[in-house]
Amino acid sequence: MYQELVRLSQTLPSWIWNLIVIVFSILIGFLIKVLLIPWVKKEAIAQASYSLFRSFIKRFNRVVSVFISLVVFNSLMPLMNFSPKTLIIVSKITEVLLISCFAIILIRAINVLEDYLYHRFDINKANNLRERKIQTQIVFLRKLIIAIIIIFTVAIILLSFDNMRKIGAGVLTGVGVGGIIIGFAAQKSLGNLLAGFQIAFTQPIRIDDVLIVEGEWGKVEEINLTYVVVSIWDKRRLVLPIQYFIEKPFQNWTRTTSEILGTVFIYTDFSVPVQKLREQLSFLLSDHPLWDGKVDVLQVTDLKERTMEIRCLMSCRNAREAFDLRCYIREKMMNYIRMHFRNSLVRTRIEFDQGANGTR
């Protein structure tokens, strides 16, 4: 077969043979993209919500056709009738593209592993402390490994050029001074990177943790190599350097467990019947799916000059549900007081002291 291809390449004009090889290589990738991959994707979709095969198809369906086309073209390149100079240029471009595709395949393989671990340790459950610990480490390690792959890929591509190797040799002579300068310039970035390692493994914060930070209530949405994104309750995003969580204090409401106590403060007049409110709170909680059935407490926690402070305390499976339950209880309790004890809402009293003649 190979000998026949060699004879055919020598028979046809150079430009026609080269065009045939290029079109054939592209056609192989196109057929895989149009015929094979849709069929395989259909088989994957027919499976359960998660499978390793489905994840593999999802991550690799775009890069496989390009990679196979490059492999076919690279294998047929010795049969092409290029001039020596053109052959060097084409082979170098093909080499760079193959290195880049191989790097993408490695990254996709990491994504497939990440999908499996996300399925294995799913955080969409009531008590997800262990899952959040592992997913925090997965996210940080995945981003670190991808960054290393990209750096090594760029380095391999640059070092494949002779001119770049000469430049690299010249740079190495000044690596001592250059290293000191870069070290000072990148001090904060390196500090954030080291802080990222510390957070990934000591875990003062984790993915989906509920925090009070910079006076804002929010949930940890992303932990990147150098910064953390906190999703605020009103859909804003608070972006903080990762070193912030090593150097400054903050509140973590889900540090040891996803369970949380929700509080609702109600301010009323002194005449309100507290026991009736206590019974109403128990009634509201017993009928609500967000209550986990553990804590149901109503107490008078403070007396001020004009008001009485009442605290409703309830337990929930996680902070997201606690926020919704608190809003529900706050609304229903105030509606109950307004409907049944209107005179017990907060009031300002004015007392007139009448004199002997009935006037003051």
Secondary structure as UniProt FT lines:
FT   HELIX           2..11
FT   HELIX           14..31
FT   HELIX           32..36
FT   HELIX           37..45
FT   HELIX           52..60
FT   TURN            61..62
FT   HELIX           63..76
FT   HELIX           77..79
FT   HELIX           84..120
FT   HELIX           129..159
FT   HELIX           162..173
FT   HELIX           175..185
FT   HELIX           187..202
FT   TURN            207..208
FT   STRAND          210..213
FT   TURN            214..215
FT   STRAND          216..223
FT   STRAND          227..232
FT   TURN            233..234
FT   STRAND          237..241
FT   TURN            242..243
FT   HELIX           244..247
FT   STRAND          251..252
FT   TURN            253..254
FT   STRAND          260..268
FT   TURN            270..271
FT   HELIX           274..286
FT   TURN            289..290
FT   STRAND          291..303
FT   STRAND          308..316
FT   HELIX           319..340
FT   HELIX           342..344
FT   TURN            356..357
//
